[in-house]
Amino acid sequence: MADFINKLKKKRKPFVSAIVAAGGTGTRMGENKLLMDLCGKPVLAHTLLALQKCEMIDEIIISAHKDSITEYGQLALKYGITKLKAVVAGGENRSISVFKGISAVSENCRFAAIHDGARPFITNEELESVIHKAFYTGAATVAVPVKDTIKQIADGKITATVERANLVQVQTPQVFDIDLIKGALTKVIGENISVTDDCQAMELMGFNPTVVTTSYDNIKITTPEDILLGQLILNKRGE
């Protein structure tokens, strides 16, 4: 009976496509950070395996730099990423790259979970939580409360202290109704508006994504020091 109920729930669940933003060239790291070794696997492999294991995700699309398409496809094959639908060429900025990934989803896709390829520490519980929240609100993102005191400055001097109780540090995945995010990205691309994440594109449409608090472990690999921190995170988890 339990198996029947689980199958029924899965059948009724909206179809979710994970879009992996993997179009960077690694200029800050001096090499492709997605292929750097992290406890025996490339960073990107850890990210893809986390998405592969999540039952709420039905397919994966990687939006990559054109020179990395074949290599990422082979990596996915090596690590058994059976949910991979396509590896597509990204564009000159994040919005275009994500839009190209969204354009490759299956016809029955209802929600897009957009995730940084360099953010390999997302847990299954966190993935399910933010996806579930998006089902009910149309748009949701994971985030953590800001720890440090934040100041405004002008001409190198502090001019104000920002109340941090209302501040969060936004991460990925960011999960959206597919039609909403398509419309938002079409606007920012068409009007050449620069945004730093996909939630900002939604904000410009007058839509306020819901925040789901997640772990401080969900870091993005950006500097060599992050690899060392990532090793500690995985060792703590026993991976």
Secondary structure, 3 states (H helix, E strand, C coil): CHHHHHHHHHHHCCCEEEEEEECCCCCCCCCCHHHCEECCEEHHHHHHHHHHHCCCCCEEEEEECHHHHHHHHHHHHHCCCCCEEEEEECCCCHHHHHHHHHCCCCCCCCEEEEEECCCCCCCHHHHHHHHHHHHHHCEEEEEEECCCCEEEEECCEEEEEECHHHCEEEEEEEEEEHHHHHHHHHHHHHCCCCCCCHHHHHHCCCCCCEEEECCCCCCCCCCHHHHHHHHHHHHHHCC
